[in-house]
Amino acid sequence: MNKEINFVLNGEKVNLEVAPGEILLEVLREKLGVKSPKCGCNKGDCGTCTVILNGKTVRSCLVLAIEVDNQEVVTLEGLMQSGLTPLQESFLKNNSFQCGFCAPGIILSATELLGKNSKPEKREIQEAIAGNLCRCSGYSPIIDAIIDITN
């Protein structure tokens, strides 16, 4: 039996019905048209579906939609409401991404880190983005962009 859920998505209230077992990633992409979280592995291994749930990054392919009832979800679209953030500008400046498939998840992971620690050490950056796979550019320009924003 479907259940009605209410949550805040990128600052806007959302009310919709979800089926039992329906995952947050599917709801975001298919029902709400939010395209930044991607389906890379559907097992929580790659991080392309990363979103921020109540201030912490999660893999939206592992979260049941019903679990976000009365919660707050932020996607890359929620960060970009006034254009690119300084972090995104730093990623551009440092040529951090090639294909961009992993970019939203990495940006959200870096955003969570910088929200907790505005001057992280390289090791902390590596740990923060460890759950996000990048197959094109490697991690050096990504780490450089995060360090660059803290200087």
N, C-alpha and C positions, 0 to 999 in steps of 0.2 A: 504494500500500500504506500502511495506517495505521501510525502510529508512536506508541509510548508515550512520554509526557513526564512529568517530575516537576518541580514548581516550588512555591514558597511563595506563597500568595495570602492577603494580610491576616493573616500570621502563622501560617497553617495549611498543612500539606503537602498537595499535590494530586498525584494520579496519575491520568492518563487517556489514552485514545487519541485522536489527532487525525488528520484526513485531510490529505493533501498539499494545500497551498493554503488550508487553513482559517485564518481570521484570528482573532487574539486576541479582538477584540470579540465575534465570534460565539460563541466558546468561553465567554467570561465570561457573556454574557447567556443563551445557549441551553442550554449544558451545565451551567453552575455556578450559574445563577440570580442572578447579580450584575447589578443593574439600573441602578446609577448611571452607568456609561458608556453614552452614547446613540449611536445611529446618526443623525447629522445630514446628512452628505454622502457618506460612504464614500470620500472622496478625501483626507482629512487637512487639509481647509481650515477646518473650523468649530471644532474643538477639543472638541466635546461628548463625544467618546469618550476623552478624556485619562485616562491612568492613570500611575502612577509605576512605572517599571521600573528596578530597581537604583538608586534614588535620583534618577532623572531622568524628567521628564515625556516621554511619547511619545503619539502618536495610535494607539490600539489597532486602528483600522481599517487601519493600514499595517503592522502587525506580524504576521508569520506566527506562528501558535500554536507551531509547532515551535521558534521562536527563543527562547521563554521557558523551554525545558528547562534545569533547574538554575539558574534565575534567581529573583528576588523581584519580585512584582507587588503594588502597593498601590492600592486603589480608595477611593472616599469611604467605603464601608462599613468599611474598615480603619482609617480615622481616627476613626470614630465608635464604637469599641468600648466606650467609657465615657461615651457621651453626646456632646453637641456640643462641639467644640473651641472655644477662645477666638476663633479666627479666624471660625468659623461664627457664634458669638454676635455678633461685630462686624458680620458681614454682615446679620444680623437687625436689630440695633440701627440700622444705617444704611439699612435698607430697600433693600438693594442689588439685589434681584431681584424681578421681577414674576412671570413664568411659571415660572422655576426650571429650565428645560430646560438652560441653559448652566452652571448653578451648580456641579455636580460638577467639571467640567473647570476652571473658573476657580478654585475652591477648591484643587484639586490644584496648579495652576500657582502660585498664591499661596503654598501650603505649601512648594513647592520653593524659591521665592524666599526666603521667610523662614527656611528652613533654612540658606541660604547667607549671608544678610544680614539681621540682625534690625532694621536701621534703613535700609531702602532709600529712595532719593530717588524722587520722583514719576516721573521719567523711567525709572528702573529698574523700577518697578511697571508702567508702560505697556508696556515691552519684554517683561516677564515674561508679561503676559496678552494680548499682541498676537495670538497664535495662537488665541485663544478669542473667538468671535463672540457678542455679546449683542444681540439685536434688540429687546428690550423696554425695558430700563431705561437703556440707554446705559452709559457707563463711569464717569461722575463718582461715583455712589454706591458703585460697586465699589472704585474707587481710594480714596475716603474711608474705606471700611471697612478697607482694608489699612493705610492711614496711621494710622487710629485704633488699631489693634492694636499699633502700634510705639511709641505714646506712653505 
